[in-house]
């Protein structure tokens, strides 16, 4: 059984008569740390400064009833246990006291033994309240600690997934003719544009993973088509156009990638409905897929290929504006135009460097956005 040490067993005695206060204080001093007050006003000031386990108060006090203490205790010191001593001059005091929230009412004339028993019970009640609050505090602290541990474990698992997915995408790129750093650029470019459009944390995660895995379905495209150095025949194009569906089938039963699957399935849809594989139009297309379509087109236009040199950033921007409302979501293109050219150049240079460290695409882009915001505040 929990037992408060004497130094913590504080009793406040409220009584206007000095003789009665002295008597009660002397009687209880051996067991409790006793304090005294001659009015409710004086008592309230003391309660503001420290917590009393039990408050023993006369029902009738100068100017105000002792019952006025209870509403104050409920706010300022809710664990304190009030006991009233009633002189029985007014009928109904006991009932009113209990209704107001009194723990015990001792009727006059009283014996010190009777008051002692009431005070002892009140201290036991305080200990119950103290233990309950202590348990609740430690429970909340434990839950908070455990939640932080689980969040960290989940973050570690997700990072492991990301590392695995990056390795898979790098392996896939050896089958395709994409330029160096393409997968990183389309992910970081997409995230930068997603930040500009105000996407929330979950949407950004889906955007990141969807952009990273956008061509996962090319696993199902024969090498003879995927790596063909010449133009594809109509029949070969029909098979190539199936890769978003292949990707959707590969990812659809993985809960972690549920949100990313929409981008993978729809990244070749067009704003005017002329895309594939579903022919979706406008806002029926996943927002991540609409962002990715702009980013993928940008990277394709500015990147050098074996058969042509990449165009300038300005030429690519003009091309995006030209096809806003047909191939691309006009609002996404408008957001793209707001982003400084320097941000794209920073991310592009990073994608072309030989990096060995493990890093987070989210962290890279978040740091860039944060530094950009600080720069804008300075100017």
C-alpha positions as CSV (number, residue, x, y, z in Angstrom):
1,X,0.0,0.0,0.0
2,X,1.4,3.4,-1.0
3,X,2.0,5.7,2.0
4,X,2.9,9.4,1.7
5,X,5.9,10.5,3.9
6,X,5.0,12.9,6.7
7,X,6.7,15.8,4.9
8,X,4.1,15.4,2.1
9,X,1.1,14.8,4.3
10,X,-0.1,18.4,4.4
11,X,-3.3,19.5,6.2
12,X,-4.8,22.9,6.0
13,X,-7.1,24.0,8.9
14,X,-9.5,26.8,8.2
15,X,-11.1,28.2,11.3
16,X,-11.8,31.8,12.4
17,X,-11.5,31.1,16.1
18,X,-7.8,31.1,17.1
19,X,-8.4,28.8,20.0
20,X,-10.0,26.1,17.8
21,X,-7.3,26.5,15.2
22,X,-4.6,26.0,17.9
23,X,-6.4,23.0,19.3
24,X,-6.8,21.3,16.0
25,X,-3.2,22.1,14.8
26,X,-1.7,20.8,18.1
27,X,-3.7,17.6,17.8
28,X,-2.8,16.8,14.3
29,X,0.8,18.0,14.3
30,X,2.3,14.7,15.3
31,X,1.0,13.0,12.1
32,X,0.7,15.8,9.5
33,X,2.4,19.0,8.3
34,X,-0.3,21.5,9.5
35,X,-1.0,24.9,8.2
36,X,-3.8,27.3,9.2
37,X,-6.0,30.1,7.9
38,X,-8.7,32.2,9.5
39,X,-10.7,32.9,6.4
40,X,-11.5,31.5,2.9
41,X,-9.5,34.4,1.4
42,X,-6.4,33.6,3.4
43,X,-6.8,29.9,2.6
44,X,-7.1,30.5,-1.2
45,X,-3.7,32.3,-1.2
46,X,-2.1,29.4,0.6
47,X,-3.7,26.8,-1.8
48,X,-2.3,28.8,-4.8
49,X,1.2,28.3,-3.4
50,X,1.1,24.6,-2.6
51,X,-1.0,21.5,-2.7
52,X,-2.7,20.3,0.5
53,X,-3.8,16.7,0.8
54,X,-6.7,17.5,3.1
55,X,-8.5,20.7,3.9
56,X,-10.4,20.8,7.2
57,X,-12.7,23.8,7.3
58,X,-15.6,25.2,9.3
59,X,-18.8,25.4,7.4
60,X,-19.6,28.9,8.6
61,X,-16.8,31.5,8.1
62,X,-16.7,35.3,8.1
63,X,-18.4,36.8,5.1
64,X,-18.6,33.7,3.1
65,X,-19.6,30.0,3.4
66,X,-16.9,27.4,3.4
67,X,-18.7,25.8,0.5
68,X,-17.2,28.6,-1.7
69,X,-13.9,26.8,-1.4
70,X,-15.0,23.8,-3.4
71,X,-15.3,25.3,-6.9
72,X,-11.8,26.9,-6.4
73,X,-10.4,23.5,-5.4
74,X,-11.9,21.8,-8.4
75,X,-9.8,24.0,-10.6
76,X,-6.7,24.9,-8.6
77,X,-6.1,21.8,-6.5
78,X,-8.4,19.0,-7.7
79,X,-6.7,16.2,-5.6
80,X,-7.3,18.1,-2.3
81,X,-9.9,16.4,-0.1
82,X,-12.3,18.8,1.7
83,X,-13.8,18.0,5.1
84,X,-16.4,20.4,6.7
85,X,-17.2,20.9,10.4
86,X,-20.9,22.0,10.7
87,X,-22.4,23.6,13.8
88,X,-25.9,22.5,12.8
89,X,-27.3,26.0,13.3
90,X,-28.7,26.0,9.8
91,X,-30.7,22.9,8.6
92,X,-29.6,21.3,5.5
93,X,-25.8,22.2,5.8
94,X,-24.8,18.5,5.6
95,X,-26.8,17.8,2.4
96,X,-25.6,21.0,0.8
97,X,-22.0,20.2,1.6
98,X,-22.1,16.7,0.1
99,X,-23.9,18.0,-3.0
100,X,-21.2,20.6,-3.4
101,X,-18.5,18.0,-3.3
102,X,-17.5,17.6,0.3
103,X,-15.7,14.3,1.2
104,X,-17.0,14.3,4.8
105,X,-19.0,16.5,7.2
106,X,-18.4,16.3,10.9
107,X,-21.3,17.5,13.0
108,X,-21.0,19.7,16.1
109,X,-20.5,19.0,18.9
110,X,-17.6,16.8,17.8
111,X,-14.8,14.9,19.5
112,X,-11.2,15.0,18.3
113,X,-11.4,11.3,17.8
114,X,-14.3,11.7,15.3
115,X,-12.4,14.4,13.4
116,X,-9.2,12.3,13.4
117,X,-11.1,9.4,11.8
118,X,-12.5,11.7,9.1
119,X,-9.1,13.2,8.4
120,X,-7.4,9.8,8.2
121,X,-10.1,8.6,5.6
122,X,-9.5,11.8,3.7
123,X,-5.8,11.2,3.5
124,X,-6.5,7.7,2.2
125,X,-8.7,9.3,-0.5
126,X,-5.9,11.7,-1.4
127,X,-3.5,8.8,-1.8
128,X,-5.9,7.1,-4.2
129,X,-6.2,10.3,-6.3
130,X,-2.4,10.7,-6.2
131,X,-1.8,7.1,-7.3
132,X,-4.4,7.4,-10.1
133,X,-2.8,10.6,-11.4
134,X,0.7,9.2,-11.1
135,X,-0.4,6.0,-13.0
136,X,-2.1,8.1,-15.7
137,X,1.1,10.3,-16.0
138,X,3.4,7.3,-16.3
139,X,1.0,5.5,-18.6
140,X,0.9,8.6,-20.9
141,X,4.7,8.8,-20.7
142,X,5.0,5.1,-21.5
143,X,2.6,5.4,-24.4
144,X,4.5,8.5,-25.7
145,X,7.8,6.7,-25.5
146,X,6.4,3.5,-27.1
147,X,4.8,5.6,-29.9
148,X,8.2,7.3,-30.6
149,X,9.9,3.9,-30.7
150,X,7.3,2.5,-33.1
151,X,7.5,5.6,-35.3
152,X,11.3,5.2,-35.4
153,X,10.9,1.5,-36.2
154,X,8.4,2.3,-38.9
155,X,10.7,4.9,-40.3
156,X,13.6,2.4,-40.4
157,X,11.4,-0.1,-42.2
158,X,10.3,2.5,-44.7
159,X,13.9,3.6,-45.3
160,X,14.8,-0.1,-45.8
161,X,12.0,-0.3,-48.4
162,X,13.3,2.8,-50.1
163,X,16.8,1.5,-50.3
164,X,15.5,-1.8,-51.8
165,X,13.3,0.0,-54.3
166,X,16.2,2.3,-55.3
167,X,18.4,-0.8,-56.0
168,X,15.6,-2.3,-58.0
169,X,15.1,0.8,-60.1
170,X,18.8,1.1,-60.8
171,X,18.8,-2.5,-62.0
172,X,15.8,-1.8,-64.2
173,X,17.5,1.2,-65.7
174,X,20.3,-1.0,-67.1
175,X,17.6,-2.6,-69.3
176,X,16.4,0.8,-70.6
177,X,18.0,3.7,-72.4
178,X,17.3,6.3,-69.8
179,X,20.0,8.9,-69.2
180,X,22.2,9.0,-66.1
181,X,20.4,10.2,-63.0
182,X,17.0,10.1,-64.5
183,X,15.3,8.2,-61.7
184,X,16.7,10.6,-59.1
185,X,15.7,13.7,-61.1
186,X,12.1,12.6,-61.7
187,X,11.7,11.9,-58.0
188,X,13.3,15.1,-56.7
189,X,11.8,17.3,-59.4
190,X,8.3,15.8,-58.6
191,X,8.8,16.4,-54.9
192,X,9.9,20.0,-55.5
193,X,6.8,20.6,-57.6
194,X,4.7,18.8,-55.0
195,X,5.9,21.1,-52.3
196,X,5.0,24.1,-54.5
197,X,1.5,22.8,-54.8
198,X,1.2,22.3,-51.1
199,X,0.8,18.5,-51.0
200,X,0.6,17.0,-47.5
201,X,3.1,14.5,-46.0
202,X,1.2,11.4,-47.2
203,X,0.8,12.7,-50.7
204,X,4.5,13.5,-50.9
205,X,5.4,10.0,-49.9
206,X,3.1,8.6,-52.5
207,X,4.6,11.0,-55.1
208,X,8.1,10.0,-54.2
209,X,7.6,6.2,-54.4
210,X,5.3,6.5,-57.4
211,X,7.9,8.6,-59.3
212,X,10.7,6.2,-58.3
213,X,8.7,3.2,-59.5
214,X,6.9,4.7,-62.5
215,X,8.4,2.3,-65.0
216,X,8.5,-0.8,-62.9
217,X,6.0,-2.3,-65.4
218,X,8.7,-2.4,-68.0
219,X,9.8,-5.6,-66.4
220,X,7.0,-7.1,-68.5
221,X,8.2,-5.5,-71.8
222,X,10.5,-7.8,-73.9
223,X,14.1,-6.6,-74.3
224,X,13.7,-6.7,-78.1
225,X,11.2,-3.9,-77.8
226,X,12.6,-2.0,-74.8
227,X,16.1,-1.8,-76.2
228,X,15.3,-1.6,-79.9
229,X,17.6,1.1,-81.5
230,X,15.0,1.9,-84.2
231,X,11.5,3.2,-84.2
232,X,8.9,0.8,-82.8
233,X,6.2,-0.7,-85.0
234,X,2.5,-0.1,-84.1
235,X,2.3,-3.6,-82.7
236,X,5.4,-3.0,-80.6
237,X,4.0,0.3,-79.3
238,X,0.9,-1.5,-78.2
239,X,3.0,-3.8,-76.1
240,X,5.1,-0.9,-74.7
241,X,1.9,0.9,-73.7
242,X,1.0,-1.9,-71.5
243,X,3.8,-1.2,-69.0
244,X,1.6,1.1,-66.7
245,X,-0.8,-1.8,-66.3
246,X,2.1,-4.3,-65.7
247,X,3.3,-1.9,-63.0
248,X,-0.1,-1.6,-61.4
249,X,-0.4,-5.4,-61.2
250,X,3.0,-5.7,-59.6
251,X,2.3,-3.1,-56.9
252,X,-1.4,-3.5,-56.2
253,X,-1.1,-6.0,-53.3
254,X,1.6,-4.1,-51.4
255,X,-0.1,-1.9,-48.8
256,X,3.0,0.3,-48.4
257,X,2.8,1.3,-52.1
258,X,-1.0,1.6,-52.4
259,X,-0.9,5.3,-52.9
260,X,2.1,5.1,-55.3
261,X,0.3,2.6,-57.5
262,X,-2.0,5.3,-58.9
263,X,0.9,7.3,-60.3
264,X,2.5,4.2,-61.7
265,X,-0.8,3.2,-63.5
266,X,-1.6,6.8,-64.7
267,X,1.7,8.5,-65.5
268,X,1.0,8.4,-69.3
269,X,-2.5,9.8,-69.1
270,X,-3.1,13.2,-70.6
271,X,-5.2,16.1,-69.4
272,X,-7.4,16.1,-72.5
273,X,-8.1,12.3,-72.2
274,X,-5.9,11.2,-75.1
275,X,-3.4,9.3,-72.9
276,X,-3.1,5.7,-72.0
277,X,-3.9,3.1,-70.7
278,X,-7.3,4.3,-69.4
279,X,-7.9,7.5,-71.3
280,X,-8.6,9.4,-68.1
281,X,-9.0,13.2,-68.4
282,X,-8.6,16.3,-66.2
283,X,-8.8,15.9,-62.4
284,X,-9.8,12.2,-62.8
285,X,-6.1,11.7,-63.2
286,X,-4.2,11.2,-59.9
287,X,-2.5,14.5,-58.8
288,X,0.8,12.6,-58.5
289,X,0.5,11.4,-62.1
290,X,-0.3,14.9,-63.3
291,X,2.8,16.3,-61.5
292,X,5.0,13.5,-62.8
293,X,3.8,14.0,-66.4
294,X,5.2,17.6,-66.3
295,X,8.5,16.6,-64.6
296,X,9.1,13.6,-66.9
297,X,8.5,15.7,-70.0
298,X,10.9,18.4,-68.7
299,X,13.7,15.8,-68.0
300,X,13.1,14.2,-71.4
301,X,13.4,17.6,-73.2
302,X,16.5,18.9,-71.5
303,X,18.5,15.6,-71.4
304,X,21.0,14.7,-74.1
305,X,20.2,11.5,-76.0
306,X,22.3,9.5,-78.5
307,X,20.2,10.8,-81.4
308,X,19.8,14.4,-80.2
309,X,21.0,17.1,-77.8
310,X,18.7,18.3,-75.0
311,X,17.0,21.6,-75.4
312,X,17.4,24.6,-73.0
313,X,15.4,25.1,-69.9
314,X,13.6,28.0,-71.5
315,X,12.7,26.0,-74.6
316,X,11.4,23.2,-72.4
317,X,9.3,25.7,-70.4
318,X,7.8,27.1,-73.5
319,X,6.9,23.6,-74.6
320,X,5.2,22.9,-71.3
321,X,3.2,26.1,-71.6
322,X,2.2,25.2,-75.2
323,X,0.7,21.9,-74.1
324,X,-0.9,23.1,-70.8
325,X,-4.6,22.2,-71.0
326,X,-4.0,19.4,-73.5
327,X,-1.2,17.1,-72.4
328,X,-0.6,18.8,-68.9
329,X,-2.7,20.1,-66.0
330,X,-2.6,23.9,-66.4
331,X,-2.4,24.5,-62.7
332,X,0.6,22.2,-62.4
333,X,2.4,24.0,-65.2
334,X,1.6,27.3,-63.5
335,X,3.1,26.0,-60.3
336,X,6.2,24.8,-62.2
337,X,6.7,28.3,-63.6
338,X,6.8,29.8,-60.1
339,X,9.8,27.6,-59.0
340,X,13.1,29.4,-59.7
341,X,15.3,27.8,-62.4
342,X,18.1,27.5,-59.9
343,X,16.2,24.9,-57.9
344,X,16.0,22.6,-61.0
345,X,19.7,23.2,-61.7
346,X,20.6,22.3,-58.1
347,X,18.7,19.1,-58.3
348,X,19.9,18.2,-61.7
349,X,23.6,18.7,-60.8
350,X,23.1,16.5,-57.8
351,X,21.6,13.7,-59.9
352,X,24.7,13.8,-62.2
353,X,27.3,13.6,-59.4
354,X,28.8,10.3,-58.2
355,X,27.2,9.9,-54.8
356,X,27.9,6.9,-52.6
357,X,26.1,7.9,-49.5
358,X,22.6,6.7,-48.6
359,X,20.2,9.7,-48.6
360,X,16.6,10.5,-48.5
361,X,15.0,12.2,-51.5
362,X,12.4,13.8,-49.2
363,X,15.2,15.3,-47.0
364,X,17.1,16.6,-50.0
365,X,14.1,18.4,-51.4
366,X,12.8,19.6,-48.0
367,X,16.2,21.1,-47.3
368,X,16.1,22.9,-50.6
369,X,12.6,24.2,-50.0
370,X,13.6,25.4,-46.5
371,X,16.7,27.2,-47.7
372,X,14.6,28.8,-50.5
373,X,12.0,30.0,-48.0
374,X,14.8,31.5,-45.8
375,X,16.3,33.3,-48.8
376,X,12.9,34.8,-49.7
377,X,12.4,36.0,-46.1
378,X,15.8,37.8,-46.2
379,X,14.9,39.5,-49.4
